[in-house]
């Protein structure tokens, strides 16, 4: 595989964006490379194409498999493990959101529930803190419930929901009627 200028730009940007989201740059770049690659790649090919160490690629691959956004592929007559990314953008979004919920939202809800309960036993000095934390808990729970409802949608239904975003926002009072996603 030869990296085109467009694929290089995408891979570099995806790595930067991944870093902004708290994800290792190389891990995000490996994902981007596999996403734009028409064929599964082995770790050595990934290492050469991205000009990163083989150990860094191996660590990134293990983590991406754990996230569920890439999978191991075997080819007849080839003993090397090859890897490919999910190609369906909506499915990739769904998998990433599920993992972020598991890693970030679920522990946050648990912590907030504990803190709210603790603040209730703290007397008057903790009352304000408890009220603020209760608001945050309700918000995070609301987002988590929304996510679970969206997660049950098919990819086509999710795309229609995203496309309808501007219409829904207008219904709830925004003045910007430009669609968020073009058909």
N, C-alpha and C positions, 0 to 999 in steps of 0.2 A: 504494500500500500504506500502511495505517495501522498503526503499531506498537501492539499491545495491551499492557496492563500485563505480562502473562506474557512476551511476546516481549521487551519492554524489559528486564525482570529477567534473562532468559536471556542476552541480548546483553551486558549489563553484567557479569554474572558470568563469562561465557565470556571476556571481555576480561581480567578480573582473573586468571582461572585461566591463561589464555595467558601473561600476564606472569610468573606463578609458575613456569611451565615454560620461561621464557626466550624467549617469542615476543612480538613487538610487540603491544601492546594493540589498536591499530586493526586490525591484521591479523586477530587473533582475533575482533574484533567484526564485521568484514566477513564472515568465515566464518560466524559465528553468524546474522547477518542473512540471508545467502543460504540457510542451512540451514532457517530457519523461513519463508522466503518461498515462497509457492505458485507464484510465477511468476519467471522470470529478470528481473534488474534491470540497468539500465545504471549506469555509474559516477556519473553525475550524481544519479540516484535514491539510490544508496548514500550519496553525500556528503551529500545533504539529510537523509535519514533518520537518519544517524548524527551529523550536525552536525560533520563533520570536513572538512578541506580536500580538494579534488579531487586534488591531487598525492599526498597521503597515501593516498587510496583507490587511485589508480593503482599506486603502489608496492606496496600490500598485495595488489592483484589479481594483479600479476605474480608475486609470491612465492607466493601461494596456488595459482596455476596451476602453478608450478614444483613445489610440493609434491604436486600432483595431486588436491587436495580440491575444487577448483572448475574449471569449464570455460567456455569462451566459447560462446555460443549466438547464432545469427542467426535473426531472424524475417523472413518474407517481407514486403517493402515497407518495412522499417525498416533504415536504414543504420548505426544505432548497434550497437556490440557490447554484448551483454547477457551476464550471467554467472549461473550456477547452481551450487549446491554438490551434491556427492554426497548422496543422500538416504538411502542404506542405511548405517545406523550401523556395522554390522560391516565393510562395505567401507571406510568412512571410517577406522575403527580400523586396518584392515590397511594402508591407504595411509600413514597417519601413522606407524605403527610401521616400515614399510619406509624411510621418509625419515629417521626418527630413527636407525635402524640405520646407514644410509649416512653420515649426518652425524656421528654420535657414537660408535657402537660399533665400526665398522670402523677409524676412525683410532685409537681407544683400543687395539684389539688390535694394530695395527701398532706403536704407540708402546711398549706393554708388551713385545712381542717384542723390540724393539730394546733396551729397558732391561734385560731379563733377560739378553740376550746380553752387553751391556756390563758388567753386574754380575758375570758369570762371569769376566771378564778382570781384575776389580778386586782380586783376592786376598781374603784373610780379612776385611778390613774391609767388603767389599761382599757377603759371603756371606749375612748376615742379610737385607739389602735384597733381594738376588736371590731368596731363598726367599719372602719376602713378595710380591714382584712376580710370581713364578711362580704363587702361589696366586691372586692377583687375575687374572692372565691366564687361568688355567684356569676361574675363575668366569665371566668375561666371555665366553669361548669357549662355555661350557656354556649360558649365557643365549642367545647368538646361535644355537646349534644348536637349542635349544628353540624360539626364535622362527621359524626356518626351517621347522620341522616344523608349527607352528601355522599359519603363513602358507599352507601347502598345503591346509589344511582349507577346505571350503565354508563359507559363512556359517552355514548350519544346523548343521553339525558344530561350528563354533566356538561357537555359542550353547549347544549341548548340553554342550560341554566346560566352558564358564563356569558353566552351571547345575549341573554335577556337582562343582564345586569343593569344596563342603562335604563331600560324600561322600568325595572323594579325600583331603581333609585329615584326615578322621576315620580313614580307612584308614591314614594315615601317623602317627597318634598324637595329633591334637588332640582336645580334649574338647568343643569347640563343634560341635554337630551342626546348627545353624541354616543353611539354604541361603543362599549368597551372592547368588543371583539367584532370584527367585520365578518360577514358570511362569505 
